[in-house]
Amino acid sequence: MDVQQDEPQNHSTAALTIVVHSWATPIVGVLMLVIGLLGGYFGRQLLLPQPSPGVASSPAEAVASSQDQPANPDELMAFVVGQTRHFKGDPNAPVTLIEFSDFQ
């Protein structure tokens, strides 16, 4: 008689075991990704309601707002530099560097 066979075996097992090398893990991952993408695409309409057609702005207002901004890059840079109030260094420097950032 072996002494090891007479002793009771008390092994605790995990309730849920995920084996990384099984095919179920990547399939579940891809399935969750697809569900998330579809839920985000179709759920967006529920969270952000579309504006009603009667509230649309008139074409004259759209043309007036687009005329306030310059069209080509040189005019755009002149517009941005003209609107900027916080400069460092010589205002008459031959090169102007503009840094765009968002501090939110």
C-alpha positions as CSV (number, residue, x, y, z in Angstrom):
1,M,0.0,0.0,0.0
2,D,1.2,3.4,-0.9
3,V,0.8,6.2,1.7
4,Q,0.1,8.7,-1.1
5,Q,-3.0,6.8,-2.3
6,D,-4.6,6.8,1.1
7,E,-4.4,10.6,1.6
8,P,-7.4,12.6,0.3
9,Q,-6.9,14.8,-2.7
10,N,-7.9,18.4,-2.1
11,H,-7.3,20.3,-5.4
12,S,-9.1,23.5,-6.0
13,T,-9.8,24.5,-9.6
14,A,-10.7,27.8,-11.0
15,A,-14.3,28.5,-11.9
16,L,-13.4,29.8,-15.4
17,T,-10.2,29.1,-17.3
18,I,-9.3,30.7,-20.6
19,V,-6.6,28.9,-22.5
20,V,-4.7,31.4,-24.7
21,H,-3.8,28.7,-27.2
22,S,-7.4,27.8,-28.0
23,W,-9.4,29.0,-31.0
24,A,-12.2,30.4,-28.8
25,T,-10.1,33.3,-27.5
26,P,-9.4,35.1,-30.8
27,I,-13.0,34.3,-32.1
28,V,-14.5,35.9,-29.0
29,G,-12.2,38.9,-29.4
30,V,-13.1,39.5,-33.0
31,L,-16.8,38.9,-32.2
32,M,-16.7,41.5,-29.4
33,L,-14.9,44.0,-31.8
34,V,-17.6,43.5,-34.5
35,I,-20.4,44.0,-31.9
36,G,-18.7,47.1,-30.6
37,L,-18.3,48.6,-34.1
38,L,-21.8,47.8,-35.1
39,G,-23.2,49.1,-31.8
40,G,-21.3,52.4,-32.1
41,Y,-22.3,52.9,-35.7
42,F,-26.0,52.2,-35.3
43,G,-26.2,53.5,-31.7
44,R,-24.8,56.9,-32.7
45,Q,-28.2,57.8,-34.3
46,L,-29.9,57.2,-31.0
47,L,-27.5,59.2,-28.9
48,L,-27.1,62.2,-31.4
49,P,-30.4,63.0,-33.0
50,Q,-30.2,64.5,-36.5
51,P,-31.5,68.1,-36.9
52,S,-34.9,68.5,-38.4
53,P,-35.0,69.7,-42.1
54,G,-37.0,72.8,-41.1
55,V,-34.2,74.2,-39.0
56,A,-31.6,74.3,-41.7
57,S,-29.8,77.6,-42.3
58,S,-30.4,79.6,-45.4
59,P,-27.8,79.5,-48.2
60,A,-27.2,83.3,-47.8
61,E,-25.9,82.7,-44.2
62,A,-23.7,79.8,-45.4
63,V,-22.1,82.0,-48.1
64,A,-21.6,84.9,-45.7
65,S,-19.8,82.7,-43.2
66,S,-17.6,81.2,-45.9
67,Q,-16.6,84.6,-47.2
68,D,-15.1,85.6,-43.7
69,Q,-12.3,83.0,-44.1
70,P,-9.6,83.3,-46.8
71,A,-9.3,80.7,-49.5
72,N,-5.5,80.2,-50.3
73,P,-2.7,79.4,-47.8
74,D,-1.1,82.8,-48.0
75,E,-4.3,84.6,-47.1
76,L,-5.0,82.0,-44.4
77,M,-1.6,82.6,-42.8
78,A,-2.1,86.4,-42.9
79,F,-5.6,85.9,-41.4
80,V,-4.2,83.7,-38.5
81,V,-1.3,86.0,-37.8
82,G,-3.6,89.0,-37.8
83,Q,-5.9,87.3,-35.2
84,T,-3.1,86.1,-32.9
85,R,-2.4,88.2,-29.9
86,H,0.4,86.4,-28.1
87,F,3.8,86.6,-29.8
88,K,7.3,85.9,-28.6
89,G,10.3,87.6,-30.1
90,D,10.6,90.2,-32.8
91,P,7.3,90.9,-34.6
92,N,9.2,91.9,-37.7
93,A,11.1,88.6,-37.9
94,P,11.6,87.1,-41.4
95,V,10.1,83.8,-40.3
96,T,6.9,83.3,-38.3
97,L,6.3,80.0,-36.5
98,I,2.7,79.3,-35.4
99,E,1.9,76.5,-33.1
100,F,-1.6,75.1,-33.0
101,S,-2.6,73.2,-29.8
102,D,-5.6,72.2,-27.7
103,F,-5.4,72.4,-24.0
104,Q,-8.6,70.6,-23.1
